[in-house]
Amino acid sequence: MLYVIAPAGKISDDEYKKLTQVLDQSLIPYQLPRNYGDSDPLCSSPSEDRLYNLLEALESDQNPVIWALRGGYGSIQLLQSLAERKIKTKSQIKFVGFSDLTSLHHFILTQYQQPTLHGPHIGRLSQGGVAPLIEFYNEYILAPKPKTYTHQLQAVNKPGETLKNLKAKCWGGNLVTLQSLIGTPWGKPLPGILILEEVNEPAYKIDRILYHMTQAGFFKQTQALVFGDLTHPDKDERQRIQKTIKHWAEKQSLPVYSGLKVGHEDVNQALYFGTPSEMELKEGKHLLFNRNWA
């Protein structure tokens, strides 16, 4: 069963109508969120309804696919209630989303010890019609056979240039959202390959967050850090962001990379969190091998 959840923002009425049409055409059994679009100043619906939809999916015993409608803001509002419920998952969860959904990625990884899929939201993917949705669903979500995906990176600092091999699991997501989890019971950093992406944040704010996380000890267990897209509409600011990242990375002892095509650009490649991954320097290329959850 595909559960479409909207724990954060909402899409337009026309986009929602298109989503339902595409899902009907796909013949995928699905369930839409209860009371979607009801009054809430920031989110898709009141927190009680968003929590209900999420709990219903998490507690399913039919290997639920839980695919977020869109990002925006609101997922963090549900974490306290999720933790208090102390639910035990009854089957494999296949959770998909990114951006604000980073908080749920991290919660599922740390509380349920289940892998997740950092990838495009169903609200946006469905606007391209039924073909791309089915293709993504079959390739990355159903993932019937074990498969490893290769991503090429660029080293940002000396430790990154010299790292020859690392076997670890990927985790992470949106920079600001991860920072908001620091100090919470479910915000504990994980060892492994940390993935970070961000959108519409200026260089000085990204720098401030990175130093806050550094000084809070957030990177102590990080074995490698990989930046995805750090999207900004202004060309000069994008260049300033890249210079800022390099300046910060050169002061770090952990390997730092960039060039991963995940985030808020048109190309948002799927990346599995919590599955076996490997980084390797091969023929002068820095590669990340990421295995699916099959």
N, C-alpha and C positions, 0 to 999 in steps of 0.2 A: 504494500500500500504506500502510495506517495502522499505524504502530509505536507501541504503548503502552509508554512507558518509565516507570521508577520510580527515578530517580536520587536521590531524597530519601526521604520517609517512605512509609508504607503505609496502606491503608484497612482497615476491618474485613473479616472473612471474608464476612459477609453482603453488604457493599457490593461486594466483589470478585465474588461470585456474580451479583449484580444487573448489574454492568458487563458480564460475559460474556453474560448473557441478552440485554441490550439491544443489544450489538454483533452478536450472531447475528441478531436481528430486523431490524437496520438493513441487513443484506446488504452492508455495507462490508467489503472484504477487510482483515483485521487480523492482527496478531501480538502476543501478550502477552509480557511480559518473562520471560526465562529465570530459573529458580530464585527466583522471587518469593516473599518471605516466609521465606526461609532465615535462620538466626540471624545477627543483627547487633544490637549494643546500642542503636543510634540510628536505623538506616536500614532500608529495605525488604529489603535483602539485602547480602551482602558486596560490597565495592567492585569486586572483579574481575568479578562478574556484572553489576553496574550499568554498569560501563564497557563490557563486551562488548555489552550490549543497545544502548547508545548508539552505539557504533562501528558496529555492524551497520546501524543506521538511517542514520547519517550517510554511510556508504560505499555506500548503495544507489544504483543508477543509474535508479531508477524514480520519480523525483520524490516522495521519501518525505514523508508527513505524520508528524511526530514529536510526539506529544501526551502530555504528562506526566500521570501518574496523580494525583499530589497534591504539595503542597509539604512543609513540615516542615523537614528539614535533611538535607544530604548532598551536594548537587551540587558544592560547592566541593572536595570530596575528589577529584573526577575530573579537575579542570582540568590539573594537572601532567601526568598520563598522556596526556590529550588533546593537549596541546601537544607532548609528546615524540613522539607518533605522526606528527605533521606530515601528516595525511591531506589529500587534495584531494577536495573534494566533486565528484561526477560529474554532478549534476543539481540542480535547484532544491530547496532544503530548505524545508519548511513546519513550523516549530517553534512549538509552542503551550504556554503555561504562564505562571505568575507566582509571586510570593513568592520562595521559595528558588531557583526556576528563573531568577531574575534573573542569576545568575552564568553560566548557559548562554546566556541572551539576549545578554549582553555579549560572551561568547566568540565566538558565531556572528557577531555584528555586526562585531567587530574582526578576527577571524582569517579568516573566510570571506567577509566583506563581503556577507552575505545578510540580507534583512529577516526579522523574526520577528513573531509575534503574541502580544501580552500579553493573556491572556484566561483564562477559567475552566479548571480541570483537568477531564479527562475522568472522573475518579473521582467527582467531585461532580455534574457535569452529567448523567451517566448515571443518577443516582438518581431523576431526574424522568421517566424513561421514554424510549422511542425517539424520540418526536416532537421534543422540544427538542434532542436530540443531532443528529438529522438536519438540523434547521433551522439550527443553528449551523454544522455541517459544510459545508452547501451555501452558506450566506450568507457566512461569514467565512473558511473554509479553502479550499474549492474556488474561491470568488470568481471565477466565470467571466468577469465583465466589470469593467472599471475602475469604481470607485465611491468617492465621498468621503463621509465621515461627519462630522457637525457636533456639537461639544460646546460648551456654554456655560460660561464660567468667571467667577470674581469676582477682581478685582484686589486684591492684599493690600498693595501699597506704591505710592508715587508713580510710579516707572518703569513699573509695570504699568498704572496708570491712563492714562498718556500714550502708551504704545506703540500706534501706529496699524497697522502691518503688519510681519510677519516671515515669511519663507519659510525653512524649515529642516526637518530630520528629527527625529522623536521618538526618545528612547532612555531607559533608566533602569530603574525598577522598585522593588524593595524597598529601603528606606533602609539598614537594618542590613546586608543582603547586599552592597549596593554599597560600603559602608564597609569591609567585610571584604576587598574586592579592592584597596584602596589599597596601593600599594607592590609589587604583583605584576606580572609581565610582561604580563598580560592585563587589567589594571585601569585602563588609560589612559582618562581621561575623553574624551568626544567633544564636538565642537561641536554646537549645536542646541538643541532643546527638551527639557529634562530633566524626566522624570516621576518623582515620588516617592510611595510609599505605605508604610504601616506598620500593624502590628497589635500590640496588647497591650503597647506600650512607653509608659512614663510620660513626662510632659512634660520632666522634667529630663534624661532620657536622650536624647530627641529633640534637645533643645537642645545637649547635649554633642556629639552626632554632627554636627550642623550646623556647630558651631564648629570641630570637628576638620577637617571637610571644607573649610571656608572657609580655615583656616590652612594646610591641606595644598595649597591651590591647586586643589582639585578643580573649582571653579566658574569658573575663569578663562576657559574657552571657552564657558561656558553663555550662550546668547543669551536664554533665558527659562526659568524654573523653574515647574513646575506641580505642586501637591500634589493627589494623589488622596485617598482615604480614609485617615485616621489613626485607626484603630479602637481603641476602648478600652471595656471593659464598664462603667466607672464614669462617671456623668454629670459629676460635678465635675472628674474628670481630663480628660474630653473638652474641657470648656470651658477648662481650664488649657492644654491642648495648643494650642488655637486662639489663645489669647492669646500663648503662647510663640512660635508661628509668626509672628504679626504683629510681635511685638517684634523677632525676629531679622530679618525681611524689611525692616523700616523702616531697618535699618542697611546694607542692601545696595544696590548700584548697578544690579543686574540686575533686570529685571521679574519679579515673583513673583505667582503666581495660586493659587487654590484652587477647589474645587468639581467637580473631575473625578471622575466616578463609576467609578473603578477601585480595586480593592483587595479587602479581606476582608469587605465588606458583602454583603447578599443580591444587590444589583445590582452586577455586576462587568463593565462594558462592555468590549468588545473594542477594542484599540488597537494599531495597527501601528507597529512600530519600524523605522526605516531606510527608510521610504517618504516621498515628498514630502508635507509638511504645511505649513499656513499658519495664522498667527494674525492676526486682524483685529479692529479696533474698528469695529463697524458699528451705526449707529443707537443708540449708547450701550451696546451689548452687546459683551462680550469673547468672541470665538468662536475655537475651534480646529477647523480643517478637516484631517481625517486621511484620506489616500487608501489604499486597499487595495493588495495586492501583485499584482493582475492585470496 
